[in-house]
Amino acid sequence: MNADAGNIEIFPADNPWNEDISSSPVDPYNSQIISSFSTNIIKADFGSGLWDNAPIGIPYVVVCGSQQKCQLRLLITVMKVILVRMRLPLNAPIEGNGNGDSHVIAVDKRERHTLRTFLCTCK
């Protein structure tokens, strides 16, 4: 895992993910929203530690222009699989070590985008 993503702007400047909400008012339904968390099972994809005996958090890897592309098989439908080539190292970390959603995220510094997959396995 490599956190060297530099100052890559993944989302456009006007994207809500870039909005500074530190001085925004608290949602009037904040108490109801927070209390509803105690009645639902929430999978912790953020932070560190274990959830159901698997590491939590979604790991990512940063790749650059020298990263060779590998061939991925993408299952589009039950009957359709396509092959694509992406800059993704074969040893990219898989969320939960292959248990659960099994996301793989790569931040491509050269192309300035992210690749996000799920239900990944490595052969």
C-alpha positions, -999 to 999 in steps of 0.1 A, spaced: 0 0 0 13 34 -9 -2 67 3 18 88 -21 -11 102 -41 3 137 -40 -21 165 -48 -42 145 -73 -76 160 -76 -99 130 -78 -131 149 -78 -138 182 -97 -135 213 -76 -173 217 -75 -180 181 -63 -197 179 -29 -169 157 -16 -147 188 -18 -171 210 1 -159 224 34 -187 216 58 -169 225 90 -191 256 95 -223 242 81 -253 238 104 -260 204 118 -288 185 100 -321 190 119 -326 152 118 -291 145 131 -303 128 163 -326 105 145 -299 96 119 -274 88 146 -298 68 167 -309 47 137 -273 34 135 -278 15 167 -307 -4 152 -290 -14 120 -259 -34 113 -232 -12 98 -202 -27 81 -172 -6 92 -152 1 60 -133 29 76 -107 28 103 -84 -1 113 -87 -33 132 -110 -63 125 -146 -69 116 -158 -105 115 -121 -116 118 -111 -97 86 -92 -64 84 -115 -34 80 -109 -3 59 -105 -3 21 -69 -4 12 -56 13 -20 -25 14 -41 -10 43 -60 3 36 -94 23 57 -119 30 57 -156 57 30 -153 32 5 -138 26 -22 -164 -10 -29 -173 -25 -62 -163 -54 -80 -179 -87 -80 -158 -117 -102 -165 -148 -81 -158 -181 -100 -153 -207 -77 -170 -236 -102 -168 -239 -139 -160 -233 -145 -198 -208 -117 -206 -172 -113 -196 -149 -87 -211 -112 -84 -209 -96 -50 -202 -61 -38 -195 -55 -15 -165 -26 -2 -145 -30 -25 -115 -2 -44 -97 -9 -81 -93 -1 -77 -56 -26 -48 -50 -42 -52 -16 -77 -67 -16 -102 -55 11 -108 -81 38 -81 -103 23 -108 -116 -2 -136 -119 23 -168 -98 18 -169 -70 -8 -132 -76 -18 -127 -41 -32 -94 -32 -49 -87 5 -54 -59 20 -74 -51 57 -78 -34 63 -112 -12 93 -108 -5 97 -145 -41 93 -157 -54 112 -127 -82 88 -119 -91 59 -97 -99 23 -106 -123 7 -81 -133 -29 -84 -151 -53 -61 -155 -91 -56 -118 -94 -66 -97 -125 -65 -61 -130 -77 -50 -160 -96 
